[in-house]
Amino acid sequence: MNAREISSAIRKGETTAKDVLENHLTVIQDREEEIHAFNLVMTEEARNEAEGIDALIAKGKDPGPLAGIPVAVKDNICTLGIPTTCSSKILDGWRPPYDATIIKRLRDAGAVIVGKTNLDEFAMGASTENSAFGPTRNPLDTTRVPGGSSGGSAAAVAAGFAPLAIGSDTGGSIRQPAALCGVVGVKPTYGRVSRYGLVAFASSLDQIGPFAETVSDAALLLETISGHDPLDTTSIIEPPLDLSTALTQGVKGLRIGVIDELSGGAVEGISDEVLSCLDDAVQALTTAGAIVERTSVPSTVYGLSAYYVIAPAEASSNLARYDGVRFGPRVDAKTTSEMMVATRTAGFGDEVKRRIMLGTYALSAGYYDAYYGKSQKVRTLIMNDFANAYEKYDLLLSPTAPTTAFPLGDKTEDPLQMYLQDICTISSNLAGHPAMSVPFGKGIDGLPVGIQVLAPAMDEHTMFRAGAVLEFSNQGQA
Amino acid sequence: MNERISRDDVAHVARLACLSLTDAELDAFTNQLSNILEHAADLDALELAEVEPTAHPLPLVNVFRDDEPGELADREKFLASAPQVENNQFKVPPALGDPS
């Protein structure tokens, strides 16, 4: 059953939140040891929440749109009193003193939070291999990575551990794992979902979003977590999204541009099997009545370079707070400064150290203009190019990731190769625009391919229209 | 090995970032950071003199709440997360003077 069916059955009294939860816990019991989607399965807490939902139903009250749906939450989102590790040793044993806003929204909507999912340490990576607690494996082929950084959330949905999951996306960390695991993943407009309680990586790029098996379920979850939050100063002052009409509206008459640079043009490394699925997606949208043509968004070519200066620069500042003074473990030393060095050196993994140093370098005297200043200007170019493209097109289209899921260990020795996984997704974060990945077709190895639908800021509605059509067409072929 | 960033630069940046690296780590990071910065050098091809920088996707304005007394954060809860506490304050090793 998908999420909407579960919620409906529970609200009608056809099943109970307890039964739904126990079914999912059984699936987790069967496969979690092999997959390692979770840093923590919250069995007891989830059982209490499910009982609470069933008690509400028994009293004739409506628990909300997510009534009794198990939801897995990325472990960089704060949960009151429950360990939140960011898959880093430097937060070992830390229990947040507050809940993230989205945790409150999930509970208010009746969701049952089933666990905290594994990620690349501090969300830095594209394979979930950078976790201090070991990698997550792709449920469709356990020799492959699930993508990252929200690999645990993507794998949890793909393995049937939970019909819905929450991730965060700074450069593709929801969309790329969604593509590699064959599920739907959405990065909303920057500011659409409150970041209060999301552990910061790169504050001008980070955005929370949903994973689901279906486009309709992703819409349901996004509706629930979106909307203004006074606790996040970058939260957009808008009511929660209502995407209900988007799912059945179709794409007739929509103008859709395929980004040439990311679809076999200037950017190398997009595999033939992925491009072949993109061609089929174009055909499907055309058949459904959209006007689809190739177009150029030239500066997307430079997105990767700009991103890998801007994101580390912001990270180097955000991660300065991990100093062994206020939270997390401490490595003792004679002086405060020696204690801080010892704590950070022992607590951070290699990728986090790499990005902190890269960002510190890019911001340091003598190099600021050459790297950070220049990258901020490229960010302007990307926003301008998108603005030009959206004068002609309602939506843009590209692959989500350059390849299908790759083998564990394939890219761990070469950070730049890992970064190239984000080539198609990064520009949306730099611009603050929404984008979603929808499974469409399979590679020659039978692994799923994701197609990315990009939309201008605030237009999730039109984006979901195309997402729903792609899903419908893909299911027709399966 | 290309030389976008020198071994000494990496050692300097590590000090600024409060990280301690072994010799082997210094070599590996120097090589990897050089490769990443080499890739970023493709931006040198762009004409950017007339382009304004963008720091943030939203046109941010300062947000103020009404100046009304609210609930205070629970001091105990926050102190409970700290590695060492004394007299209701975070405790650290000596920051000034001779530690010995």
Chai-1 contact restraints between the chains, C-beta under 6 A:
chainA,res_idxA,chainB,res_idxB,connection_type,confidence,min_distance_angstrom,max_distance_angstrom,comment,restraint_id
A,W94,B,S81,contact,1.0,0.0,6.0,A-B,restraint_1
A,P97,B,K77,contact,1.0,0.0,6.0,A-B,restraint_2
A,P97,B,F78,contact,1.0,0.0,6.0,A-B,restraint_3
A,Y190,B,P57,contact,1.0,0.0,6.0,A-B,restraint_4
A,G191,B,L58,contact,1.0,0.0,6.0,A-B,restraint_5
A,S204,B,H56,contact,1.0,0.0,6.0,A-B,restraint_6
A,T233,B,V63,contact,1.0,0.0,6.0,A-B,restraint_7
A,Y302,B,L43,contact,1.0,0.0,6.0,A-B,restraint_8
A,S305,B,H39,contact,1.0,0.0,6.0,A-B,restraint_9
A,S305,B,A40,contact,1.0,0.0,6.0,A-B,restraint_10
A,S305,B,D42,contact,1.0,0.0,6.0,A-B,restraint_11
A,S305,B,L43,contact,1.0,0.0,6.0,A-B,restraint_12
A,V309,B,A40,contact,1.0,0.0,6.0,A-B,restraint_13
A,V325,B,F90,contact,1.0,0.0,6.0,A-B,restraint_14
A,V325,B,V92,contact,1.0,0.0,6.0,A-B,restraint_15
A,R326,B,A82,contact,1.0,0.0,6.0,A-B,restraint_16
A,R326,B,F90,contact,1.0,0.0,6.0,A-B,restraint_17
A,F327,B,S81,contact,1.0,0.0,6.0,A-B,restraint_18
A,R330,B,P83,contact,1.0,0.0,6.0,A-B,restraint_19
A,K334,B,P99,contact,1.0,0.0,6.0,A-B,restraint_20
A,T335,B,P93,contact,1.0,0.0,6.0,A-B,restraint_21
A,T335,B,P94,contact,1.0,0.0,6.0,A-B,restraint_22
A,T335,B,P99,contact,1.0,0.0,6.0,A-B,restraint_23
A,T336,B,V92,contact,1.0,0.0,6.0,A-B,restraint_24
A,T336,B,P93,contact,1.0,0.0,6.0,A-B,restraint_25
A,T336,B,A95,contact,1.0,0.0,6.0,A-B,restraint_26
A,M339,B,P93,contact,1.0,0.0,6.0,A-B,restraint_27
A,M340,B,C18,contact,1.0,0.0,6.0,A-B,restraint_28
A,V341,B,C18,contact,1.0,0.0,6.0,A-B,restraint_29
A,V341,B,S20,contact,1.0,0.0,6.0,A-B,restraint_30
A,R344,B,C18,contact,1.0,0.0,6.0,A-B,restraint_31
A,R344,B,L19,contact,1.0,0.0,6.0,A-B,restraint_32
A,T345,B,L19,contact,1.0,0.0,6.0,A-B,restraint_33
A,T345,B,S20,contact,1.0,0.0,6.0,A-B,restraint_34
A,K353,B,L19,contact,1.0,0.0,6.0,A-B,restraint_35
A,I356,B,A17,contact,1.0,0.0,6.0,A-B,restraint_36
A,M357,B,V13,contact,1.0,0.0,6.0,A-B,restraint_37
A,M357,B,A17,contact,1.0,0.0,6.0,A-B,restraint_38
A,L358,B,L33,contact,1.0,0.0,6.0,A-B,restraint_39
A,T360,B,V13,contact,1.0,0.0,6.0,A-B,restraint_40
A,T360,B,L16,contact,1.0,0.0,6.0,A-B,restraint_41
A,T360,B,A17,contact,1.0,0.0,6.0,A-B,restraint_42
A,Y361,B,V13,contact,1.0,0.0,6.0,A-B,restraint_43
A,K374,B,L43,contact,1.0,0.0,6.0,A-B,restraint_44
A,Q376,B,P53,contact,1.0,0.0,6.0,A-B,restraint_45
A,Q376,B,T54,contact,1.0,0.0,6.0,A-B,restraint_46
A,Q376,B,A55,contact,1.0,0.0,6.0,A-B,restraint_47
A,K377,B,L48,contact,1.0,0.0,6.0,A-B,restraint_48
A,K377,B,V51,contact,1.0,0.0,6.0,A-B,restraint_49
A,K377,B,P53,contact,1.0,0.0,6.0,A-B,restraint_50
A,V378,B,L43,contact,1.0,0.0,6.0,A-B,restraint_51
A,R379,B,T54,contact,1.0,0.0,6.0,A-B,restraint_52
A,T380,B,V51,contact,1.0,0.0,6.0,A-B,restraint_53
A,T380,B,E52,contact,1.0,0.0,6.0,A-B,restraint_54
A,T380,B,T54,contact,1.0,0.0,6.0,A-B,restraint_55
A,P415,B,Q32,contact,1.0,0.0,6.0,A-B,restraint_56
A,L416,B,N35,contact,1.0,0.0,6.0,A-B,restraint_57
A,L416,B,I36,contact,1.0,0.0,6.0,A-B,restraint_58
A,L416,B,H39,contact,1.0,0.0,6.0,A-B,restraint_59
A,G432,B,P57,contact,1.0,0.0,6.0,A-B,restraint_60
